[in-house]
């Protein structure tokens, strides 16, 4: 950063040093304004004060060239009141040059019009007051001090656009980063809002349904006469349903505590209504030659089924995108677990599969449902890519707990 600052303002430093040297050399008293008494002209060293004030406009000429030029007007007026110096006009020429180089085309045209009108006005006033000779001098001075720097800058700008300059690229990149940061904040807020809506849907579609089932079962048992067998069945149903509700709540709490996952609740837990057969059909429409063996148990908890279905869809999507056109899906279930295995051939010249956000999201979804997921080349050396997902058979676990 110090090196960047030094290179950016090197011209400003050189301009100020030359201006001070010109004042020290006595290049002052350009205008005889006549407010002082004869023989009592202000010392030339007073011109160092306007030069000191000129530092601020010169430092701002890169980012706000027009505003810096306007800010220099009262400083120039103060220097003229002291008699004027060549140094202050050197600084003014530098500011005008940067207006022509960096301001918008409309601003450059506006400044050129102002300078042109001012130059004509100075020539006419000099002609009227002091005659033709003074008018010629005023015209030459106005063109040299005001219009020539603007013209030179316009020529340079036409042949050498601003973007090749290193510090200018850094400034533009900083502005771009600021805009992207603001956009990211807005997207983050939108993601938070989507997260809240997803949690509300999940609570309504899963947890509230299970709580309602508990209430209905308990109400039906209480409505009739005491029956030990019926009441034990009702208590077993209530126990199993409440365990499922607690599992759903536990998964949502785990999501709220997690800071590593960038996905929403519905992405991790699975959108209610996700259909297994629909995931297979979508894969076939992508051109995959599917071989399917087995199906998830119909009694599988909806939350676990959602996670398993989303894992199937992601695995088949990756197979269609990176594989050689086929995939094998195998589902097996026992009393404790349900396993899903998806394999597909890889092209001979395929690069190593990158573990991107899709696999991360798949693993997060399966983990939220209490399962595990692995993905990688098949260990048998067949050259196939293999995804293994294992989730709990929640109904079996609930039956074991209620027994």
N, C-alpha and C positions, 0 to 999 in steps of 0.2 A: 504493500500500500504506500509506504513512503516513496519508493522509487517511482510508482505510478504518479503520485502527486507532483514529484519533482519534474518528471518529463512533461506533465500536462501544463505546468505553470512556468516552464523555463522561459518561454517567450515573454510572459508577463514580467518576470524578474529582469530580463535583459532590457525591456522597454523602460522600466522604472529606473534602472541604473543609468541608462543613456539620458533620460530626462533630467535626473539629478546632476549629471555631468554638464549638460547644457546650461542649467541654471548656474552652476558653479563657474562656467566659462563666461557668464554674463549675457547669454542670449535671452534677455528679457527686455521689457519696455517696448513691445511691439505696437501698443496702442497708447495714444496720448489722450486719455479720457478726461483730463483737466480738473479732476476734483481736488487734487493736491495743490499746494502753493508752489510757485516757481522756485526751483532749486531745492525743493523738499520732497522729491520723488521717493516713494517707499523703497526700502532696500530690496535688492533682488532676492535675498534669502527668504523673504516673505512668500515667495512662490513655492517654497518647499511645503508649506501648509496645504495648499490645494493638491499638490502631488501626493501627500500622505493620505488625503481623503480619497484620492483616485484609486487607491489600492483596492477598496471594496468593489467598485464596478469592474475593475480588471479581473478580480477573482471570480466574479459571476458571469463573465462573458461567454463561457463555454455552455452553460445550461440555460441562461436567460439573457441572450445577447441584446434584444431590443430593450428590455427593462434596465439592463446595465447602461446602455447608451442614454436612456432617458434620465437615469440617476446621475449621470455625469454632467448634465446640462447646468444645474446650479453651481457645480464645482468649477466648470469652465467660466461661468459668469463671474464668480469670485476672483478667478485668476485674471480675467480681463479687467476687472475693477482695479487690480493691482498694477495694471499695465500690460499684462499678457506675457507669456513665455513660450518659446518653441517647444519646451519639454511637455507642457500640457497638451499641445496639439499633436505631439507624437503619440501620446496616450489615446487621444480622441481618434486618431487614424487607426490605431490598433482596435479600438472598440467598433468602429465602422466596418473594418475588414471582417471582424467576426460576425457582425450582423449579416453581411453579404454571404458569408460562408455557412452559417448555421441556422439563421432564421428561416421561417417558412417563405415560400415564393411570394405570397401575398404581402407579408410584412416587409420583405425586401423592396417590393414595388412601392409600397406606401412610403418607406423611408426615402427612396429615390425621388418620389414626387415632392416630398417635403424639402429635401435638399435642393432639388431643381428650382422650386418656387422661391426658396430662400436665396439661392444664388442670383436669380434674376432680380429679386428685390434689392439685394446688396449692390448689384451693378447699377440699377436705376438710381438708388439713393446716392451712391458715390458720384454718379454723373451730375445729379442735380446739385449736390452740396459742393463738390470739389472739382468737377470737370471731367473731361474724357480720360485724362491720364489716370486719375484715381479709379475711374470705372473699370479700366483695363486691369489695373492691379487687383481690384476687388474680385473681378471675374476669374482671373488666373488663380488667385488664392482660394476662392471657393471651389473651383474645379479640382485643384491639387489637394486640398485638405478634406473635402467632403465627398466628391463624386469619384475621384480616382481610386481610393481604397475600396469603395463599393464595387466598382467595375472590375478591379483586379480579383476581388473575392469571387465575383460571379463567374469569371473565366476559370479560376481554379476549381470552383465547384462543378462547373460543367465538365471539366476533364478529369477531376479526381473526387469522386463522391466520398461522402463522409464515412461510409462503413469500413473502408480498409484501415482506418486508424485504430490502433490497438485499444487505447483508452476509451474511444467512442464505442467500440464493440463491448467493452466491459460495462460501460454505462447502460447501453441498450440491454445487455444481458441482465443487469441488476433490475432495470425497470420490468423486464419480462418476468424475472423471478418474483418480483413483488406482485404482479398481476396473477401469476400462477398460484402464489401463496393465498391470495384472496379467493381465487376460484376454488382452491383445495378446501379452504375453510367453509365455503358455501356447500360444497359437495359433502363435507363431513357433517354439517348440520342436517343436510337432506338425508344422509345415511342414518343419523340418530333418529330422525322422524320416522324413517322407514322401519328402523328397529323397533320403535314403540308400537307401530301399527302391526308388525309381525308378531310381537309378543301378545298383543291383544287378541289377534286371530288365534294364536296357538292356545291361549288360555280358554278362549271361547270354544274352540273346536275339540280340544282334548280334555283339559282339566275340568271345565264346567260340565262337559258331557258325562265324565266319570263321577263327579260329585252328584249330578242329577240321578245317575243310575243307583248310587248308594242311597239317596233319599227315597227313591221310588221303591227299591227293594225293602228297605226298612219299614216304609209305610205300609206295604202290602203284608209284611209279616205281622205288624202290629194290628192290622185291621181285623184279622180273624182270631179264632180261638187258639190257645196254645197247642202246638204240635211240634214235638221235639225233633223229628226228622226234617220237617219243612223248615223249622227255625234254624237248624244247623246248616241246611243248604243255603238259606238266606244269609247267615253269618259268613259262610265261606265265600259267597259271591261278594258280599260287602268287603271282606278282607282282601280278596284278590283285586277288586276294583280300586280300593284305597291305596294298595301298593303301587298300582299303575299310575295313579294320580301323583303319589309322592315321587315316583321316578321322573315323571314329566317336570314337576317342580324342581327337582334336584338338577336336572339337565339345564333348565333355564337359569337357575342360580349360578351354575358353573359357567354358562355363557356370559353372564353379567360380570363375573369376576375375571374372566379371561381378557388379557390385553394383547395376546399374540394374534388372534384371529381377526381378520378384517371383514368377515362375512356376517350377514344378518341372521336373526333367529330363524326365520323361515328357510334360509339357505342351509343352516346347520342341522335343524331338526327335520327338515323336509316339509315341503308344502303340503297341507292337508289335501287328500284326494289324489296324490301321486299314484299312478297305476303301473303295475309291473308289466302287463301285456302291452301297454302303450309305449313303454320304454323299449321293449323288444321291437315293436313295429317301427318306431322312429329309427332304430339302428338299421333295419332292413331297407328303409327308404333312403338311407345314406349309402346303400350299395354293399352292405356287409352280407356275407354268406354265413348265416347263423346256424349253429348246432346247439340245441337247448336240451338239458337233462335236469328234470326236477322243477319244483315250484315252491315258493315259501309257504309255510303252513297258513291256512286260512285263519287259524286262531292266533296268529302272531300279533303282538301288541301294535296298534296303529303307529305309534311313534317309532318303533323299531322297524316296522315295514317301510315307513317313509325313508329312513336312513338307508336301508338296504336297497330300495328302489333308486334313490339318488346315486348311490355308489355304482349300481349297475349301469345307469345312464351315463355317468362320467367315464366308466371303464370302456363302454362300447363307443362313446364319442372319441376317446383317445385311440381306440383300435381302428376306427374309420379314418381318423386323421393321420395316424402315423404307421398303421399296419399295412399288411399286404392284401386286405380284402376279405378276410374271414375271421371268425371269432367263435369260441366254444364257451358256453355258459353252463355251469354245473352247480346245482343247489342240493345240499344235503342237510337234513335236520334230525336231531335226536332229542331226548328229553331236556337237555340242558342248553344246547347251542344250535344255531343255524349258520351254515357256512356257504359262502358264495365264492366260486372260482371262475374267473374270466381269463381266457388265454387267446392269443392271436399271433399269427406269424408276422415276422418283421421282414421288410425288404432286405435283400442281401447287402446293399450298399448303404443301409440306414445308419446314421450316426447314433451315438449313445443317447438314450432318451434323457432329456433334461427333466428334473423333478420340479415342475413349475407349480403355479398356484392351484391348478386343478387337482393335483394329487394332495396338496396340503388341505384344500377344502374338503376333499373326500375323507381324508383321515380325521379331520375335525368333526365332520358329521357323524361318522361311525363312532368316534370316541364319545361324543355327546350322548349316543344311544347305549353306551356301556360296552362297546365292542372294540375290535382291533382291525387294522388293515395293513397289509404289506404289498409292495409293488416292485417288480424288477424282473430281470431275465429269469426264465425257468431254470431251476437247479439241475435239471436232467441234461442240459447242454443241447436241447433241441432247437435253440435259436428263437424260441417263442417268448413273448412278453406275458407275464402272469400277474394277476391281481387276486389276492386272497383277502376275503372279508369274513370275519367271525363276529356274530352278535348273539346276545343271550336269547334263548327261547323263553320269553318272560312268563308265558302262561305256565310252563313247567315249573319255573322257579316259584311262582305264586302258589301253585298247587302244593308244592313241597312245604312252603311256609304255613299254609292253612291247615295242612295235615297235622 
